[in-house]
Amino acid sequence: MSVVEKKLEELGVILPEQAKPKFVYVPCNRTGNLVYTSGMDCRVNGELIYEGKLGKDLTIEQGREAARQCIINCFTAIKWQIGDLDKIKKVVKVLAFVNSAPGFVDQPYVINGASEFLEEVLGEKGKHARSAIAANELPFNTPVEIEIIVEVED
């Protein structure tokens, strides 16, 4: 078991098998030493853990939990692509969308759930550039969608 997966296990996280996408795309794509994930939502076993808009249907804490689950799903896709999460050299960028009710402006607090989890799991390698963007709607009423770019070793 990789060091990263051992850390995840200590945190109570077991990565699921990579699900086959329902649409025409791949969960993850590698070019050179960069791996790009597709946008990941907060599904566990095919079901969203939360649905709705932040600032109307969900609290910031629920949004943080959704963001954390998005990163778990990113880790699953990256493992599927490269085989071993210990090959991650650095998280380069996090791009996050928050399904936001009118007037909701706390997207950075929501996405800190993802950023803090990346740093908790990967340490210095988990520090990254980030965008936390409001969206008026997200597919399937997911509250958060996140994609990440990581640099990997060969």
Secondary structure as the mmCIF struct_conf table of DSSP 4:
data_model
#
loop_
_struct_conf.conf_type_id
_struct_conf.id
_struct_conf.beg_label_comp_id
_struct_conf.beg_label_asym_id
_struct_conf.beg_label_seq_id
_struct_conf.end_label_comp_id
_struct_conf.end_label_asym_id
_struct_conf.end_label_seq_id
HELX_RH_AL_P HELX_RH_AL_P1 VAL A 3 GLU A 10
TURN_TY1_P TURN_TY1_P1 LEU A 11 GLY A 12
HELX_LH_PP_P HELX_LH_PP_P1 LEU A 15 PRO A 21
BEND BEND1 LYS A 22 TYR A 25
BEND BEND2 PRO A 27 PRO A 27
STRN STRN1 CYS A 28 THR A 31
TURN_TY1_P TURN_TY1_P2 GLY A 32 ASN A 33
STRN STRN2 LEU A 34 THR A 37
HELX_LH_PP_P HELX_LH_PP_P2 SER A 38 GLY A 39
STRN STRN3 MET A 40 MET A 40
STRN STRN4 ARG A 43 VAL A 44
TURN_TY1_P TURN_TY1_P3 ASN A 45 GLY A 46
STRN STRN5 GLU A 47 LEU A 48
BEND BEND3 ILE A 49 ILE A 49
BEND BEND4 GLY A 52 GLY A 52
STRN STRN6 LEU A 54 LEU A 54
TURN_TY1_P TURN_TY1_P4 GLY A 55 ASP A 57
STRN STRN7 LEU A 58 LEU A 58
HELX_RH_AL_P HELX_RH_AL_P2 ILE A 60 ILE A 82
BEND BEND5 GLY A 83 GLY A 83
HELX_RH_3T_P HELX_RH_3T_P1 LEU A 85 LYS A 87
STRN STRN8 ILE A 88 ASN A 99
STRN STRN9 SER A 100 SER A 100
TURN_TY1_P TURN_TY1_P5 PRO A 102 GLY A 103
HELX_RH_AL_P HELX_RH_AL_P3 GLN A 107 LEU A 122
HELX_RH_3T_P HELX_RH_3T_P2 GLY A 123 GLY A 126
STRN STRN10 ALA A 129 ALA A 135
BEND BEND6 ASN A 136 ASN A 136
HELX_RH_3T_P HELX_RH_3T_P3 PRO A 139 ASN A 141
BEND BEND7 PRO A 143 PRO A 143
STRN STRN11 VAL A 144 VAL A 152
#
